[in-house]
């Protein structure tokens, strides 16, 4: 590999240097950092260990294959994983001062799912008493927001006892919501009390215990010093302030240090990351380096980014015109936008030879309507898609929802009822060649409902397929009938083992049934099974732990799990989702999720640029990441002007992040009406209208093109690529930004 002069300077810097490296995404910072780690391992003594932090495992792929000539590998991890391993290793060292009720028992680390279930169990009586009535969020979102509020306070080093005071002091809206902040703090304190009594460590407690008890401990610090670490922290702008505090503490104990930051990054604010906190670490690094040359974006895309960040820049100051970096098409109705985008993606793949994996379709909110229409349109063109929506509730995913139905059929949950429609959808999910009509015919004939107990728990007796009438059996293909009979016999067998936990049910279903011919084992099904089994097995570990060392006055059950899943519990993020995309598919993703994936694409399709969500950042009523920060002035109010300024900065940062991950072109699409038929507008819409007027037509003095120019516009492949029949002239002008949108105050 050939490195630039700046990269070579970084790689060969002093083995004891403290270096701050910054620059835009795509400038080769991580590539040079990986080579520096290799250089240090091969040119220094063999004892020093390289420790590499990244915000998530997907950020660390470039470091995974590093190995020295002596076979030494660096330790690649995340901050959260690192503190968990340290707490497990050194727990006896801090057990007496930890404040936990069972000092000699090792703690149980809670996943976000298990923590939400415990929180829901504690909050439920209080919700029945009127708590959180001032919020419009669903119960599952309330549980999640209280957890996230605790996490953000711990991440920022803010005592949770100060939470209500901070939120009420910044609140500029209706005063009726003010008691909600006190209620959230009360519920958080109750949750922590239960954790302390039962030796449970959620994410916020992990941060607190590690930062305030283990990190200052002399024995632990001496252990760190003896390792003589070469320390690398990549993308530290995507991490929490507690991680930045850790960097400050270990700096004197390290042999060398390399801190890497993406300029204008910080896309994980909803998880507590703080770019301002990361910037303060520059002061501990005497050596400052900056990379500017992009190895990803074309010159035209870089020029487009320059115009977005500095709208007043003149064309003469741009090295190239951004004209080829983007196209913009708009229509009146939402389906028109989808059809146009589908045609353009098909043109890129079939005519221009672009690989599907090099195209990504992005939207600020990927609704079921948007995904279904895009998937259907591209499927008709013979193009497959892969949807990435992290942390989506298990109940909302087709495969995981079907597995939940299967588990409840095997061992009914008290007080629950599985609908026949759920059973039909479950059978369709796993049995090939089963259409909805035949599925309904089979299920309606084979499943007989009966009440099982005084709680009105509903279970089903399942009759053999042979018990159906001759007329019904003749309408079912023989292979489908055989597969349904296999499923029925397996359910009956599983029901006999009452002690079988749901995660074992899912695992056995895969090994006993799905591997057979005629059942689905596609990547989507396999990933869904992995997610459900992982979620359930981690919860079962908590159940087993609580059974051994938990307090008798607080018990969890599987009914608690299924109840919260049924309410739409936010599930954990799964690393495998990012890499599960098949090679021959087009990615559809949320803009925020794509930025966190740390990957690039040749062509980016930006859908629904008229939607306000491109501009509006979500600031939770209980979890405002701008307020829950050490940089928020105590006397400052969160009002409309402040929110607008933050939204402007958010949109600019988001657009720059996307462009820095785009090699060739952005194709933007808008509709005057959203999917619900309501008019919509956004700053991004006006931005593309301005870009189109300025760069698509070299006639700045004329507000509209002359008539003879229409023929050129009609054949312009950048505005309507892949469309054989050109739309009416008025639509072409609107797409080019030459005509105003209805009732939108356009130029």
QUIBELVEN-V732446 format. One record per residue. N is the residue number from 0. RES is the residue in three letters. PHI is phi as a letter, one per 30 degrees, with the letter a starting at -180 (* if undefined). PSI is psi in whole degrees, 0 to 359 (999 if undefined). D_FIRST is the distance of its C-alpha to the first C-alpha in Angstrom with 2 decimals. Layout:
BEGIN
N:RES:PHI:PSI:D_FIRST / N:RES:PHI:PSI:D_FIRST
END
This chain:
BEGIN
0:UNK:*:136:0.00 / 1:UNK:c:128:3.79 / 2:UNK:c:152:6.41 / 3:UNK:d:173:10.00 / 4:UNK:d:317:12.91 / 5:UNK:d:320:14.30 / 6:UNK:d:318:11.36 / 7:UNK:d:320:11.21 / 8:UNK:e:317:14.98 / 9:UNK:d:313:15.03 / 10:UNK:e:318:12.83 / 11:UNK:c:16:15.02 / 12:UNK:d:166:18.26 / 13:UNK:e:139:21.36 / 14:UNK:d:358:21.54 / 15:UNK:c:13:24.73 / 16:UNK:d:149:23.77 / 17:UNK:c:109:24.94 / 18:UNK:c:134:22.55 / 19:UNK:c:118:23.29 / 20:UNK:c:125:20.37 / 21:UNK:b:169:21.48 / 22:UNK:l:175:20.68 / 23:UNK:d:159:20.97 / 24:UNK:d:141:19.50 / 25:UNK:j:12:16.30 / 26:UNK:c:10:15.02 / 27:UNK:i:21:11.98 / 28:UNK:d:311:14.24 / 29:UNK:d:323:13.83 / 30:UNK:d:314:10.02 / 31:UNK:d:323:10.44 / 32:UNK:d:319:13.53 / 33:UNK:d:320:12.18 / 34:UNK:d:327:9.88 / 35:UNK:d:319:13.12 / 36:UNK:d:317:15.16 / 37:UNK:d:319:13.26 / 38:UNK:d:317:13.67 / 39:UNK:d:320:17.32 / 40:UNK:d:328:18.05 / 41:UNK:c:344:16.95 / 42:UNK:c:357:18.36 / 43:UNK:c:186:21.50 / 44:UNK:d:160:24.50 / 45:UNK:d:349:24.31 / 46:UNK:d:315:27.00 / 47:UNK:e:139:25.57 / 48:UNK:c:139:24.54 / 49:UNK:c:126:21.84 / 50:UNK:c:121:23.52 / 51:UNK:c:124:21.67 / 52:UNK:c:137:23.85 / 53:UNK:b:156:23.15 / 54:UNK:d:331:26.06 / 55:UNK:a:163:25.78 / 56:UNK:d:331:23.98 / 57:UNK:d:339:22.37 / 58:UNK:d:344:20.59 / 59:UNK:c:16:18.96 / 60:UNK:d:328:17.16 / 61:UNK:d:341:13.65 / 62:UNK:c:352:15.21 / 63:UNK:d:330:17.14 / 64:UNK:c:11:15.05 / 65:UNK:d:132:14.46 / 66:UNK:a:137:16.27 / 67:UNK:d:174:16.67 / 68:UNK:d:332:17.69 / 69:UNK:d:2:21.23 / 70:UNK:i:16:20.93 / 71:UNK:d:131:21.18 / 72:UNK:c:143:20.24 / 73:UNK:d:160:20.53 / 74:UNK:d:110:23.42 / 75:UNK:c:122:22.31 / 76:UNK:a:176:25.37 / 77:UNK:c:162:27.25 / 78:UNK:d:317:29.90 / 79:UNK:d:316:32.67 / 80:UNK:d:323:31.64 / 81:UNK:d:314:31.29 / 82:UNK:d:329:34.76 / 83:UNK:d:314:36.27 / 84:UNK:d:322:35.06 / 85:UNK:d:319:36.34 / 86:UNK:d:321:39.66 / 87:UNK:d:319:40.15 / 88:UNK:d:322:39.46 / 89:UNK:c:15:41.59 / 90:UNK:e:317:44.25 / 91:UNK:e:335:47.08 / 92:UNK:d:329:46.22 / 93:UNK:c:6:47.01 / 94:UNK:e:319:49.34 / 95:UNK:d:329:52.49 / 96:UNK:c:5:51.41 / 97:UNK:d:336:49.56 / 98:UNK:i:2:52.71 / 99:UNK:d:147:52.46 / 100:UNK:d:327:55.69 / 101:UNK:c:87:54.60 / 102:UNK:d:327:52.89 / 103:UNK:d:350:52.50 / 104:UNK:c:132:50.97 / 105:UNK:d:145:47.20 / 106:UNK:d:163:46.42 / 107:UNK:c:126:45.28 / 108:UNK:d:123:42.22 / 109:UNK:d:137:43.08 / 110:UNK:d:167:40.87 / 111:UNK:d:330:41.43 / 112:UNK:d:311:43.56 / 113:UNK:d:323:45.82 / 114:UNK:d:320:46.20 / 115:UNK:d:322:47.35 / 116:UNK:d:317:49.85 / 117:UNK:d:315:51.35 / 118:UNK:d:317:51.50 / 119:UNK:d:321:53.20 / 120:UNK:d:325:55.74 / 121:UNK:d:324:56.60 / 122:UNK:d:334:56.73 / 123:UNK:e:311:58.69 / 124:UNK:d:326:62.13 / 125:UNK:d:324:61.36 / 126:UNK:d:321:60.25 / 127:UNK:d:335:63.56 / 128:UNK:d:1:65.25 / 129:UNK:j:2:63.69 / 130:UNK:d:145:60.46 / 131:UNK:i:21:57.76 / 132:UNK:d:341:60.22 / 133:UNK:d:353:58.92 / 134:UNK:c:147:55.57 / 135:UNK:c:356:55.10 / 136:UNK:d:155:52.16 / 137:UNK:d:160:52.66 / 138:UNK:e:318:53.45 / 139:UNK:d:325:50.04 / 140:UNK:d:327:48.38 / 141:UNK:d:313:50.75 / 142:UNK:e:315:49.83 / 143:UNK:d:319:46.13 / 144:UNK:d:324:46.59 / 145:UNK:d:318:48.55 / 146:UNK:d:313:45.80 / 147:UNK:d:324:43.09 / 148:UNK:d:318:45.31 / 149:UNK:d:318:45.49 / 150:UNK:d:316:41.73 / 151:UNK:d:323:41.06 / 152:UNK:d:314:43.67 / 153:UNK:d:321:42.23 / 154:UNK:d:324:38.68 / 155:UNK:d:356:39.96 / 156:UNK:i:26:42.18 / 157:UNK:c:124:45.32 / 158:UNK:e:135:48.31 / 159:UNK:d:341:49.35 / 160:UNK:d:341:52.89 / 161:UNK:c:358:51.94 / 162:UNK:e:305:50.54 / 163:UNK:d:320:53.78 / 164:UNK:d:317:54.59 / 165:UNK:d:314:51.23 / 166:UNK:d:318:51.38 / 167:UNK:d:325:55.04 / 168:UNK:d:332:54.56 / 169:UNK:c:349:51.90 / 170:UNK:d:128:53.65 / 171:UNK:c:11:55.06 / 172:UNK:c:210:56.31 / 173:UNK:d:131:59.35 / 174:UNK:d:348:60.86 / 175:UNK:d:339:61.69 / 176:UNK:d:348:58.19 / 177:UNK:e:319:58.44 / 178:UNK:d:338:60.00 / 179:UNK:d:325:57.02 / 180:UNK:d:320:54.82 / 181:UNK:d:321:57.39 / 182:UNK:d:320:57.51 / 183:UNK:d:318:53.74 / 184:UNK:d:321:53.85 / 185:UNK:d:316:56.79 / 186:UNK:d:323:55.04 / 187:UNK:d:319:51.88 / 188:UNK:d:321:54.06 / 189:UNK:d:319:55.81 / 190:UNK:d:315:52.54 / 191:UNK:d:324:51.48 / 192:UNK:d:316:54.87 / 193:UNK:d:320:54.53 / 194:UNK:d:317:51.06 / 195:UNK:d:323:52.43 / 196:UNK:d:334:55.39 / 197:UNK:c:15:53.34 / 198:UNK:h:48:50.25 / 199:UNK:c:137:47.92 / 200:UNK:b:106:44.73 / 201:UNK:d:182:43.39 / 202:UNK:d:317:40.29 / 203:UNK:d:321:42.35 / 204:UNK:d:327:44.09 / 205:UNK:d:315:40.90 / 206:UNK:d:315:39.64 / 207:UNK:d:312:43.04 / 208:UNK:d:317:43.55 / 209:UNK:d:313:40.11 / 210:UNK:d:318:40.18 / 211:UNK:c:344:43.82 / 212:UNK:b:311:44.60 / 213:UNK:d:314:41.70 / 214:UNK:e:320:39.34 / 215:UNK:d:350:42.13 / 216:UNK:d:128:43.35 / 217:UNK:e:322:43.17 / 218:UNK:d:316:42.41 / 219:UNK:d:318:39.41 / 220:UNK:d:325:38.12 / 221:UNK:d:324:38.58 / 222:UNK:d:318:36.60 / 223:UNK:d:318:33.69 / 224:UNK:d:322:33.96 / 225:UNK:d:339:33.98 / 226:UNK:d:342:30.58 / 227:UNK:h:61:29.01 / 228:UNK:d:138:26.42 / 229:UNK:c:108:22.98 / 230:UNK:c:130:23.52 / 231:UNK:b:131:21.12 / 232:UNK:b:107:22.75 / 233:UNK:c:143:20.67 / 234:UNK:h:46:22.62 / 235:UNK:d:348:25.70 / 236:UNK:d:346:27.49 / 237:UNK:c:10:27.99 / 238:UNK:c:170:29.83 / 239:UNK:d:158:33.47 / 240:UNK:e:330:35.09 / 241:UNK:d:323:36.01 / 242:UNK:d:323:32.34 / 243:UNK:d:324:32.04 / 244:UNK:d:320:35.18 / 245:UNK:e:319:33.61 / 246:UNK:d:315:30.72 / 247:UNK:d:319:33.38 / 248:UNK:d:325:35.29 / 249:UNK:c:354:32.59 / 250:UNK:e:314:30.93 / 251:UNK:d:343:33.27 / 252:UNK:c:352:32.59 / 253:UNK:c:153:28.78 / 254:UNK:d:318:26.92 / 255:UNK:b:165:24.21 / 256:UNK:b:137:23.68 / 257:UNK:b:115:21.11 / 258:UNK:c:128:22.71 / 259:UNK:b:130:20.86 / 260:UNK:b:135:22.94 / 261:UNK:d:126:22.64 / 262:UNK:d:137:25.05 / 263:UNK:i:23:27.95 / 264:UNK:d:199:27.05 / 265:UNK:j:56:29.64 / 266:UNK:c:359:30.36 / 267:UNK:c:38:31.89 / 268:UNK:d:329:34.99 / 269:UNK:d:343:37.13 / 270:UNK:c:5:35.74 / 271:UNK:j:4:36.48 / 272:UNK:d:154:33.17 / 273:UNK:b:99:33.81 / 274:UNK:d:328:31.32 / 275:UNK:d:320:33.98 / 276:UNK:d:321:34.13 / 277:UNK:d:321:30.37 / 278:UNK:d:331:30.57 / 279:UNK:d:344:33.10 / 280:UNK:d:351:30.55 / 281:UNK:e:329:29.21 / 282:UNK:d:341:32.21 / 283:UNK:c:1:31.12 / 284:UNK:c:107:27.79 / 285:UNK:d:330:28.41 / 286:UNK:c:123:24.87 / 287:UNK:c:131:24.13 / 288:UNK:b:152:20.85 / 289:UNK:b:129:20.38 / 290:UNK:c:137:17.56 / 291:UNK:b:331:19.00 / 292:UNK:d:122:16.60 / 293:UNK:d:135:16.37 / 294:UNK:c:5:13.50 / 295:UNK:c:297:16.20 / 296:UNK:d:142:19.57 / 297:UNK:d:161:20.72 / 298:UNK:e:324:22.62 / 299:UNK:d:320:25.85 / 300:UNK:d:321:25.16 / 301:UNK:d:324:24.31 / 302:UNK:d:323:27.58 / 303:UNK:d:318:29.43 / 304:UNK:d:320:28.32 / 305:UNK:d:319:29.54 / 306:UNK:d:322:32.89 / 307:UNK:d:319:33.32 / 308:UNK:d:336:32.80 / 309:UNK:b:81:34.89 / 310:UNK:e:338:37.41 / 311:UNK:d:359:39.13 / 312:UNK:d:137:36.22 / 313:UNK:d:156:37.35 / 314:UNK:d:329:35.69 / 315:UNK:d:339:35.39 / 316:UNK:d:348:33.10 / 317:UNK:d:134:30.57 / 318:UNK:d:326:27.85 / 319:UNK:b:164:28.40 / 320:UNK:d:140:31.00 / 321:UNK:d:12:30.25 / 322:UNK:e:319:32.60 / 323:UNK:d:357:30.13 / 324:UNK:d:346:28.48 / 325:UNK:a:159:31.49 / 326:UNK:b:156:34.66 / 327:UNK:b:125:37.72 / 328:UNK:b:139:40.56 / 329:UNK:b:155:43.62 / 330:UNK:b:181:46.77 / 331:UNK:d:312:49.92 / 332:UNK:c:152:49.73 / 333:UNK:e:314:47.04 / 334:UNK:d:330:46.94 / 335:UNK:d:318:46.29 / 336:UNK:d:316:43.04 / 337:UNK:d:314:41.95 / 338:UNK:d:318:42.92 / 339:UNK:d:315:41.04 / 340:UNK:d:319:37.82 / 341:UNK:d:315:38.25 / 342:UNK:d:320:38.82 / 343:UNK:d:320:35.74 / 344:UNK:d:317:33.46 / 345:UNK:d:321:35.10 / 346:UNK:d:318:34.57 / 347:UNK:e:317:30.84 / 348:UNK:d:313:30.48 / 349:UNK:d:328:33.17 / 350:UNK:c:314:33.19 / 351:UNK:c:354:29.79 / 352:UNK:i:23:27.85 / 353:UNK:d:135:25.92 / 354:UNK:d:140:25.04 / 355:UNK:e:323:27.28 / 356:UNK:d:346:24.52 / 357:UNK:c:10:23.11 / 358:UNK:b:136:26.50 / 359:UNK:b:136:27.97 / 360:UNK:c:123:31.64 / 361:UNK:b:146:32.46 / 362:UNK:a:151:35.78 / 363:UNK:d:336:37.01 / 364:UNK:b:113:39.37 / 365:UNK:c:92:38.95 / 366:UNK:d:166:42.59 / 367:UNK:d:325:43.89 / 368:UNK:d:312:45.35 / 369:UNK:d:312:42.11 / 370:UNK:d:316:40.17 / 371:UNK:d:316:42.99 / 372:UNK:d:319:43.39 / 373:UNK:d:316:39.68 / 374:UNK:d:316:39.41 / 375:UNK:d:314:42.60 / 376:UNK:d:317:41.69 / 377:UNK:d:328:38.26 / 378:UNK:d:322:39.81 / 379:UNK:d:336:42.30 / 380:UNK:c:3:39.43 / 381:UNK:i:24:37.96 / 382:UNK:c:129:35.07 / 383:UNK:c:154:34.52 / 384:UNK:b:161:33.57 / 385:UNK:b:125:32.43 / 386:UNK:c:131:34.03 / 387:UNK:b:105:32.47 / 388:UNK:b:87:35.16 / 389:UNK:d:153:34.47 / 390:UNK:i:20:37.49 / 391:UNK:d:140:39.88 / 392:UNK:e:142:43.12 / 393:UNK:e:329:43.48 / 394:UNK:d:336:46.71 / 395:UNK:c:355:45.00 / 396:UNK:c:136:42.61 / 397:UNK:e:311:44.21 / 398:UNK:d:312:43.14 / 399:UNK:d:324:43.64 / 400:UNK:d:322:46.96 / 401:UNK:d:323:48.10 / 402:UNK:d:324:47.26 / 403:UNK:d:319:49.31 / 404:UNK:d:317:52.17 / 405:UNK:d:316:51.92 / 406:UNK:d:321:52.09 / 407:UNK:d:336:55.16 / 408:UNK:d:321:56.81 / 409:UNK:d:309:56.40 / 410:UNK:b:94:57.55 / 411:UNK:e:140:59.13 / 412:UNK:d:130:58.52 / 413:UNK:e:132:61.83 / 414:UNK:i:6:62.77 / 415:UNK:c:164:60.20 / 416:UNK:b:126:60.70 / 417:UNK:c:125:58.37 / 418:UNK:d:153:59.28 / 419:UNK:d:325:59.75 / 420:UNK:d:322:57.27 / 421:UNK:d:321:54.61 / 422:UNK:d:319:55.41 / 423:UNK:d:313:55.14 / 424:UNK:d:324:51.71 / 425:UNK:d:314:50.60 / 426:UNK:d:319:51.84 / 427:UNK:d:324:50.11 / 428:UNK:d:325:46.81 / 429:UNK:c:339:46.86 / 430:UNK:c:125:49.09 / 431:UNK:d:150:47.85 / 432:UNK:i:23:50.18 / 433:UNK:c:113:52.33 / 434:UNK:d:164:53.33 / 435:UNK:e:322:54.98 / 436:UNK:d:312:58.51 / 437:UNK:d:326:58.61 / 438:UNK:d:317:56.91 / 439:UNK:d:323:59.64 / 440:UNK:d:316:62.29 / 441:UNK:d:309:61.16 / 442:UNK:d:318:60.64 / 443:UNK:d:331:63.92 / 444:UNK:c:332:65.79 / 445:UNK:c:335:64.22 / 446:UNK:c:127:63.76 / 447:UNK:b:122:66.88 / 448:UNK:d:143:66.75 / 449:UNK:a:146:68.73 / 450:UNK:d:136:69.06 / 451:UNK:c:328:68.16 / 452:UNK:a:183:69.43 / 453:UNK:d:347:71.17 / 454:UNK:d:10:67.90 / 455:UNK:i:30:67.85 / 456:UNK:d:131:64.75 / 457:UNK:c:130:64.36 / 458:UNK:b:176:63.36 / 459:UNK:b:136:63.71 / 460:UNK:d:132:65.50 / 461:UNK:c:116:63.58 / 462:UNK:d:155:65.79 / 463:UNK:d:156:64.74 / 464:UNK:d:328:63.75 / 465:UNK:d:342:66.88 / 466:UNK:d:348:69.03 / 467:UNK:d:157:68.15 / 468:UNK:d:158:70.70 / 469:UNK:e:321:70.54 / 470:UNK:d:317:69.83 / 471:UNK:d:319:66.76 / 472:UNK:d:325:65.45 / 473:UNK:d:338:65.74 / 474:UNK:d:353:63.48 / 475:UNK:c:123:60.61 / 476:UNK:e:143:58.48 / 477:UNK:e:316:58.90 / 478:UNK:e:321:55.19 / 479:UNK:d:319:55.02 / 480:UNK:d:319:58.26 / 481:UNK:d:318:56.94 / 482:UNK:d:322:53.82 / 483:UNK:d:324:55.97 / 484:UNK:d:323:58.25 / 485:UNK:d:316:55.36 / 486:UNK:d:317:54.37 / 487:UNK:d:314:58.02 / 488:UNK:d:322:58.56 / 489:UNK:d:318:55.37 / 490:UNK:d:317:56.50 / 491:UNK:d:321:59.95 / 492:UNK:d:317:58.53 / 493:UNK:d:327:56.28 / 494:UNK:d:337:59.25 / 495:UNK:d:337:61.07 / 496:UNK:c:91:58.59 / 497:UNK:d:337:59.42 / 498:UNK:d:359:57.13 / 499:UNK:d:122:53.98 / 500:UNK:d:157:51.62 / 501:UNK:e:324:49.90 / 502:UNK:d:327:46.41 / 503:UNK:d:325:47.84 / 504:UNK:e:314:49.47 / 505:UNK:d:316:46.14 / 506:UNK:d:314:44.49 / 507:UNK:d:325:47.47 / 508:UNK:d:320:47.58 / 509:UNK:d:312:44.08 / 510:UNK:d:332:44.77 / 511:UNK:c:330:48.37 / 512:UNK:c:305:48.36 / 513:UNK:d:336:45.12 / 514:UNK:d:352:43.71 / 515:UNK:d:158:46.75 / 516:UNK:d:137:46.81 / 517:UNK:j:355:47.77 / 518:UNK:c:153:46.21 / 519:UNK:d:130:43.07 / 520:UNK:b:39:39.84 / 521:UNK:d:168:37.37 / 522:UNK:e:322:34.33 / 523:UNK:d:317:36.39 / 524:UNK:d:316:39.22 / 525:UNK:d:319:37.09 / 526:UNK:d:320:35.38 / 527:UNK:d:319:38.84 / 528:UNK:d:319:40.25 / 529:UNK:d:317:37.46 / 530:UNK:d:314:38.03 / 531:UNK:d:315:41.80 / 532:UNK:d:321:41.78 / 533:UNK:d:314:39.42 / 534:UNK:e:314:41.57 / 535:UNK:d:321:44.77 / 536:UNK:d:323:43.68 / 537:UNK:d:325:42.59 / 538:UNK:d:322:45.92 / 539:UNK:d:325:47.78 / 540:UNK:d:322:46.22 / 541:UNK:d:318:47.79 / 542:UNK:e:314:51.09 / 543:UNK:d:320:51.14 / 544:UNK:d:314:50.37 / 545:UNK:d:329:53.08 / 546:UNK:d:328:55.51 / 547:UNK:d:312:55.09 / 548:UNK:b:355:54.86 / 549:UNK:d:160:55.50 / 550:UNK:d:145:58.71 / 551:UNK:d:337:61.51 / 552:UNK:d:2:62.10 / 553:UNK:b:112:58.68 / 554:UNK:b:142:57.54 / 555:UNK:c:154:54.95 / 556:UNK:b:170:55.43 / 557:UNK:d:333:53.67 / 558:UNK:d:324:55.99 / 559:UNK:d:320:54.28 / 560:UNK:d:308:50.90 / 561:UNK:d:330:52.14 / 562:UNK:d:314:54.14 / 563:UNK:d:325:51.20 / 564:UNK:d:320:48.94 / 565:UNK:d:336:51.78 / 566:UNK:d:359:51.81 / 567:UNK:j:37:48.18 / 568:UNK:e:135:46.49 / 569:UNK:d:121:42.95 / 570:UNK:d:171:40.83 / 571:UNK:d:161:37.77 / 572:UNK:d:141:34.20 / 573:UNK:c:122:32.48 / 574:UNK:e:324:28.75 / 575:UNK:d:337:28.96 / 576:UNK:e:324:30.21 / 577:UNK:d:325:26.86 / 578:UNK:c:10:25.27 / 579:UNK:d:355:28.45 / 580:UNK:d:124:27.91 / 581:UNK:d:153:28.09 / 582:UNK:d:327:25.54 / 583:UNK:c:28:28.30 / 584:UNK:b:157:29.70 / 585:UNK:c:132:29.70 / 586:UNK:d:133:29.39 / 587:UNK:c:126:32.41 / 588:UNK:a:158:32.08 / 589:UNK:d:147:33.58 / 590:UNK:e:317:31.74 / 591:UNK:d:321:31.70 / 592:UNK:d:321:30.45 / 593:UNK:d:319:27.57 / 594:UNK:d:325:26.46 / 595:UNK:d:347:26.63 / 596:UNK:d:340:24.56 / 597:UNK:i:49:21.39 / 598:UNK:b:169:20.21 / 599:UNK:c:171:19.96 / 600:UNK:a:150:21.88 / 601:UNK:d:314:22.21 / 602:UNK:b:132:25.95 / 603:UNK:c:128:27.99 / 604:UNK:c:111:31.72 / 605:UNK:c:112:33.75 / 606:UNK:c:150:37.18 / 607:UNK:h:49:40.43 / 608:UNK:d:352:39.36 / 609:UNK:d:352:43.06 / 610:UNK:d:133:43.14 / 611:UNK:d:339:43.77 / 612:UNK:d:340:41.38 / 613:UNK:d:329:38.44 / 614:UNK:c:321:40.00 / 615:UNK:d:119:41.90 / 616:UNK:d:144:40.09 / 617:UNK:d:115:41.94 / 618:UNK:c:103:43.62 / 619:UNK:e:144:45.61 / 620:UNK:e:326:49.17 / 621:UNK:c:353:48.75 / 622:UNK:b:33:45.03 / 623:UNK:e:110:44.28 / 624:UNK:d:341:40.92 / 625:UNK:d:322:41.70 / 626:UNK:d:320:44.96 / 627:UNK:d:63:43.81 / 628:UNK:b:150:41.74 / 629:UNK:d:348:42.52 / 630:UNK:c:359:41.89 / 631:UNK:d:122:44.69 / 632:UNK:d:133:47.83 / 633:UNK:e:328:50.81 / 634:UNK:d:357:53.15 / 635:UNK:d:140:50.89 / 636:UNK:c:143:51.93 / 637:UNK:c:93:49.70 / 638:UNK:c:186:51.38 / 639:UNK:d:321:50.60 / 640:UNK:d:317:49.29 / 641:UNK:d:315:46.95 / 642:UNK:d:321:45.70 / 643:UNK:d:318:45.20 / 644:UNK:d:318:43.10 / 645:UNK:d:323:40.92 / 646:UNK:d:321:40.62 / 647:UNK:d:312:39.56 / 648:UNK:d:321:36.80 / 649:UNK:d:314:35.80 / 650:UNK:d:317:35.60 / 651:UNK:d:315:33.60 / 652:UNK:d:321:31.08 / 653:UNK:d:315:30.92 / 654:UNK:d:317:30.52 / 655:UNK:d:320:27.74 / 656:UNK:d:319:25.92 / 657:UNK:d:315:26.34 / 658:UNK:d:325:25.28 / 659:UNK:d:349:22.05 / 660:UNK:c:16:21.27 / 661:UNK:c:127:22.46 / 662:UNK:d:317:20.38 / 663:UNK:c:304:23.29 / 664:UNK:a:147:26.84 / 665:UNK:c:133:29.34 / 666:UNK:c:115:32.63 / 667:UNK:c:145:35.45 / 668:UNK:b:141:38.84 / 669:UNK:b:157:42.07 / 670:UNK:b:143:45.65 / 671:UNK:d:327:48.72 / 672:UNK:c:141:49.99 / 673:UNK:d:185:48.15 / 674:UNK:d:342:48.53 / 675:UNK:c:2:51.86 / 676:UNK:i:8:53.23 / 677:UNK:c:146:53.14 / 678:UNK:d:147:51.98 / 679:UNK:b:154:48.75 / 680:UNK:a:159:46.90 / 681:UNK:a:164:43.99 / 682:UNK:d:329:42.26 / 683:UNK:d:324:39.24 / 684:UNK:d:312:41.61 / 685:UNK:d:326:42.90 / 686:UNK:d:313:39.41 / 687:UNK:d:327:38.49 / 688:UNK:d:318:41.90 / 689:UNK:d:315:41.25 / 690:UNK:d:319:37.77 / 691:UNK:d:314:39.30 / 692:UNK:d:324:42.25 / 693:UNK:d:322:40.16 / 694:UNK:c:341:37.35 / 695:UNK:d:340:38.55 / 696:UNK:b:125:41.60 / 697:UNK:d:50:41.71 / 698:UNK:b:65:45.33 / 699:UNK:d:337:45.33 / 700:UNK:d:346:49.04 / 701:UNK:c:123:50.16 / 702:UNK:d:334:50.20 / 703:UNK:b:150:50.35 / 704:UNK:d:155:49.30 / 705:UNK:d:166:52.02 / 706:UNK:d:317:53.42 / 707:UNK:d:347:51.92 / 708:UNK:d:347:48.44 / 709:UNK:d:323:48.90 / 710:UNK:d:324:48.07 / 711:UNK:d:319:44.66 / 712:UNK:d:321:44.11 / 713:UNK:d:328:45.37 / 714:UNK:c:8:42.67 / 715:UNK:d:110:39.78 / 716:UNK:d:344:37.04 / 717:UNK:d:338:35.30 / 718:UNK:c:318:38.47 / 719:UNK:b:64:39.73 / 720:UNK:d:140:37.04 / 721:UNK:i:10:38.22 / 722:UNK:c:116:41.85 / 723:UNK:d:320:44.25 / 724:UNK:c:111:47.33 / 725:UNK:d:143:46.91 / 726:UNK:d:172:48.62 / 727:UNK:e:157:51.60 / 728:UNK:e:319:51.20 / 729:UNK:d:320:51.95 / 730:UNK:d:323:49.15 / 731:UNK:d:317:46.72 / 732:UNK:d:320:47.77 / 733:UNK:d:319:47.46 / 734:UNK:d:326:43.93 / 735:UNK:d:2:43.02 / 736:UNK:i:16:44.58 / 737:UNK:d:341:47.59 / 738:UNK:c:147:50.26 / 739:UNK:d:152:51.04 / 740:UNK:d:150:50.76 / 741:UNK:d:125:54.15 / 742:UNK:h:29:55.45 / 743:UNK:c:3:52.13 / 744:UNK:i:30:53.11 / 745:UNK:d:168:50.45 / 746:UNK:d:999:50.63
END
